[in-house]
Amino acid sequence: MTASSPRITPFVWILLAALALVWGTSFLSNRAALSGAGFLTVVTFRVSFGALALWLWVWARRLPLPANPRYLWTFLVMGALNNAIPFSLIVWGQTQIDSGLAAILNAATALFGVLVAAAAFADERLSATRLGGVLIGLAGVALAIGPEALSTFTLASAGQWAVVGASLSYGFAGAYARRAIHGLAPEVAAAGMLTGAMVWLIPAMLLVEGVPNFDWGLEAWAGMLWLALGCSALAYLIYYRILARAGAGNLSLVTLLIPPVAILAGWAVYGERLGLREWAGFAVLAAGLALLNAAPKPRAKTA
């Protein structure tokens, strides 16, 4: 008999809604920030000030820091896979596609996470039901992207594939974190990861876009600050609170909640409108994710 998943209490639902609101508006904030700065500057600002906010939290809470120097490498790898690469791909992708479509394609993170975990861990192998959920979800992604992006190359199609690539990077990050991060306070792990991302992003930003002049308008500043303090620092605190209370399975429900928030925010602020194909793709993707979340994970056999 498998252990039942932790129950989702009303407070956890509130936290899930809050996390969906925060991460859902990250796509809107990306577009706002891009009105004043290049995509690498936007991402570098986000991880740098997000890291600063989390380190202040760690200091205020007197949380223990890792003594093993191997975590320096772990933070560099996690910073690349979970922040520097996917953030850069998503923000660049949003220079070519609307924020709502970017959020839909980013929901494929759960699909790639399952596939990478199944390849890496014996206890994460795919049952027929979970495989069906993955295949249905991938069909939804393909539908949202559309036949043009699958057959021809344009900047718009490149933007869509960039966001899909970000989802794949998140999938590898999840598998690596399971192997490499143990015994750390979640806030310390998040702060270290964002600091690792800074190591990659600051030189890239200076090389490609130069030193920022910070002469940004109110719209860009609002987007930048919300990305750093809300979508990075605050989001990680909420994320780990849900993880501790409700488990990873229930936490994955936020994947279904983020796209509607992003779509509504993009429509309300910028008048973005998705076509019937994108909505149909999201519906199919959501069905796949729902099936994936509902299917129990097979347990590894023991001798």
Residue, then its C-alpha position, 0 to 999 in steps of 0.5 A: m500500500t502506498a502512503s497517501s499524499p498530504r491533505i490540501t488544507p484551506f491554508v495550502w490552497i491560499l498559498l497555492a493561489a498566492l504562488a500562482l499569482v506571483w509566478g503567473t505575473s512574472f510573465l507580465s513583469n518580464r514584458a514590463a522590464l523589457s520596455g527598458a532593458g535587454f533580456l540579459t539585464v532583466v534576468t541578471f537584475r532579477v537573480s541578483f536582487g532576489a539573491l540579496a533579499l534571500w540572503l538577508w532573510v537567511w541572516a535575519r533567521r540565523l539559518p545555518l550555512p553549508a560547511n562542505p565546499r562542494y556546495l559551491w559547485t552545486f549552487l553553480v550548476m543549479g544556478a545555471l539549470n534552474n535560473a540562468i538558462p531558463f530565465s534567459l530563454i523565457v525572457w528572450g522568448q517574450t521579446q517574440i511572443d505574448s506572455g500568455l503563450a509563454a506561460i502555457l509553453n512553460a507549463a511543459t516543465a512538469l512533463f519534462g520533469v517527469l521524463v528526466a526523473a524517469a530516466a534518472f531514478a528507478d523509483e520515478r519510472l513511468s506507469a502507463t497512466r503517467l506516460g499517457g499524461v505526458l504524451i497528452g501534455l506534449a500533444g497540447v504543447a505541439l498544438a499551442i505552438g502550431p504547425e508553422a513553428l514545427s515546420t518553418f523557422t521564424l523569430a516567433s517560432a524561435g521564441q516559442w522553442a526558447v520557452v520550451g527549452a527553458s522547461l527542459s532545463y527546469g526538468f534537468a534542474g529538478a533531477y540534479a537537485r534531488r541528487a545534489i542538495h541534501g540537508l540544507a535549509p530551503e532558503v539557503a539553497a534558494a539563495g545559493m542557487l540565485t547567487g550561482a546564477m549571478v556568476w553566470l549572468i553578470p559576465a554574459m550581461l556585460l559582454v552582450e549588453g554592457v553596463p546598465n544605465f538604470d535610466w529606466g521608466l516606471e514600467a520597467w522598474a516596476g517589472m524589475l522589482w517585482l521579478a526580483l522581490g516577488c517572483s524570486a525571493l517571495a515565491y521561493l519562500i511560499y514554494y517551500r512552505i507549500l512543499a513542507r505542508a503538502g508535499a511535491g505532488n500537491l505543489s505541482l498543482v500550481t503548474l495548472l494555475i499559472p497560465p490562466v493568471a498569466i493570460l488574464a494579466g497579459w490581457a488586462v494590462y497589454g491587451e494580449r489575446l490568444g487565438l483558438r489554437e493556443w486555448a485548445g493547446f492549453a486545454v489539452l496540456a491541462a488534461g495531460l497534467a491533470l492525468l499526470n497528477a492524478a496517477p499514483k507514482p509506482r514504487a520501486k521494488t525492494a528485495 
